[in-house]
Structures are given as structure tokens and as C-alpha cells.
Amino acid sequence: MQFASLPDGRTIACVNPYEVDFSVHEIFAEDLAVHGLSLAADSTVLDVGANIGLFALYVRDHCPQGRVVAFEPMPEAFAALAHNMAAMSPPGVAVQLALGAKPGWADFDYFPGVSALSTQDHALGERMAGGLRALLAGGQAAPVQDILDKTGATEVATDTAFVDQLLRPQVVRAEIDTVSAQLAKLGLDSVDLLKIDTEGAESEVLAGLAEADWPKIRQLLVEAHHGEDAARQLEENLRGRGYKTQLARHPLCQPGAEVFHIYAARP
């Protein structure tokens, strides 16, 4: 486990400090209100696919008395997550699990060099790694290139051996449970925000939410990794359940690694 500093001076645990520099631009610049979502000081938030907990830290900043529960299956990322959740005031809850359509176990591609890419979908992992490789190659739109320059990514992009090592996955076996089972275990009758960032397993996570539990979920933020058509279909499914939705392209979305954010809130 390593440590990194956030722009405000806070020190957090992480897998790779350069990942923190890269991700903080995306997460801490998020304005949920712009997309129709709202959080109160005492909101309950489930962070599924939390990695080291940057989004959970963002939530704690906006919900100082809130209940924050974060799920992460990969051992190295979970160790950092557990440290960061315990350091919150009040502390958050870290759970070492993946969430999916049904309980069980599965093999994941874990990227030690870019832990946030870790996925149960091998083909998607290869596409995302290819998309990141293309990003590092440069020539991106100005806002994207600015982020790459600020994080120092462009300085190492020409080191082929380093990039190859960065994007080489390991197979890690992890336990899976369902959202509904965890709601029961945690004793939650309502959730103000269910955030899902599971590198391609977003539909499976939602499939693990029993019909009786859907009314408990007030808002969702879903990162969709299977292209625009799949994202729009997922958005339509949420509208069919009574949510008002917005779809936005991920700020680092590139051909071959199309990622979208779906924001959903009950009126």
C-alpha cells in the first residue's frame, strides 16, 4: 500500500499514486446537481466498485453525517479502501465484495498498474487497456491532453516497456453477492444514491436488485462501459422504472473504450 496527496492536502492510501492524480480530476470535479442528483448531509450512499474510495471521499465531503458503504473486490485496492474509509469522520464501511446478478465467485482481470481498470469482462478489459494506450499516445482533444500533462502521463507514454507493464493484467478470484442481499445484511430500507462503477458489470449489478427493493433506491449514478447503444438501453430501462435520467459522455471517453455516465433520480 502506498500513499498520495489530494489537491487539498489530505493524504490517502492508494495502489498507485499516479492513479490518484489521474482520477481526482474526474471525480472531484463532478457536480451531481448539474445532472439532477442531490445529496443531503445525512444521505445513505452505496459505492459499488469503489476502488480505493475516491468517490466515497467525495461523498463524505458532501454528506458529513451520511452513511457511506463502499464495495471493492480486488485485495490491493480493498486494503487502501479500508484504510481510507476508516480515516473518515465518521468512518465509512468497506466491504470486500463484487456485486452482481447472483452470489458466487468469479475470475477478474486485475491490473496492478492501473487498478481502476480491473474487470470481470476479459474482452472489455483488453478494449479499455487499448483505449488507455491510445490516450497515452497523445494527440487528444485539449481538455484531455491537459489532464494527461498535469498528471505526468505524457512523460512516460513513450516508454513502451513501462506502458506494457502498466497494462498487463493478473487473474484474481473474488466473491460476488447481490445488492439486495447486502441491503438486507446492512439493514437498509432506503438508499439516497447507488453508484455503480464496475468496469462492464453494471447490468449484472442491477440484475441483483430484487423487484421489491427497487423503490428503496432514490438515485443512481451508473458508469456504462459497453458503448452508447447499451448505455441508452440501460437509461431507458431506468426511465421505465420511474426515474428521470440524463446521459453524459465520460470526460476521457475515446473510440474503442466508450464510457458513459447515467444519472437517474426519482421525481
Buried (B, 14 or more C-beta within 10 A) or exposed (E): EEEBEBEEEEEBBBBBEBBBBBBBBBBBEBEBEEBBBEBEEEBBBBBBBBBBBBBBBBBBEBBEEBBBBBBBBBEBBBBBBBBBBEBBEEEBBBBBBBBBBEEEEBEBBBBBBBBBBBBBBBEBBBBBBBBBBBBBEBEBEEEBBEBBEEBEBBEEBEEEEEBEEBBEBEEBEBEBBBBBBBBEEBEBEEBBBBBBBBBBBBBBBBBBBBEEBBEBBBBBBBBBBBBBEBBBEBBEBBEEBEBEBBBEEBBBBBEEBBBBBBBBBEE
